[in-house]
Amino acid sequence: METVQNRIKALRELRGYTQDKMASLLSMSQSGYAKIERGNSILSHPRLEQIAKVLGGTLADLLGIENEEETQEENKTEDNVGDKEKMTDKEKIAALELELEKQKQTNKLTNSYLKDEVRILKRNLATCEKKLIDSEQKVKLLTKENEVFKK
């Protein structure tokens, strides 16, 4: 029986990601991510959605829930691709267009995730810059106070 953890690991490997890379993309430690793949961690709904987004899939993909229409369409495409010699040019084009559309959807999810990550990183950078400026001002003030006490 295929588990959520096995599907996560399989999708990670399919993407060519290491556990370290996944942990980084999920803003967690590598050991914490490894626990997910081993099944030693309880996954919240938001965490599952985050993992799915990073892997360019859906929550249904991770949970192994198949949409009956999608399954039938995938089977048609797989059958068509397997029987290319028997396919007409129009059928080949239709099968390739279907595969291209799936890839576009995956890329949209990945791009959306990356845009969100950039937005978060920019916000964190702005916060760090403000804290740095505040710290520099405090250092200047303390330096001046120290000079006054030396006199």
C-alpha positions, 0 to 999 in steps of 0.5 A: 500500500502506497502511503502519503510519505511514500508519495512525497518521497517519490515526488521529491525524487522525481523532481530531483530534490534532496531532503536538504533542498525540500527542508529548505523550501519548506523552511524546516530542518532536514531532520524534521523533513526526514521524519515526514518521509519516515512517517514519524511526523503528523502532517497538518493540512497546511503543511501537506498543501505546502509540500504539494505546492513545492512538489508542483502537485496537488493535495489530492496527488499526495493523498492518492485521491484520483479524479475519475475523469483525470484517470480515464484521460491519463489512461487514454494518453498513456495508451495513445503514447504507448501505441504511437505507431497506431496513432494518427498525427492528429492523435499524437498532437492531441496526446502531446497537447494534453501532456503540455497542458499538464506541464503548464498547470504544474509550472503555474503552481510552482511559479505561484509558490515561488512568487509567494516565497519571494514576497515573504523573503522581501518582507523578511529582508525589510524587517531585518534591514529595519532592525539593523538600522535600529541597532546601528542607531543604538550603537551610535547613541551608546558610543556617544554616552560612553564618550560623555562618561569617559570625560 
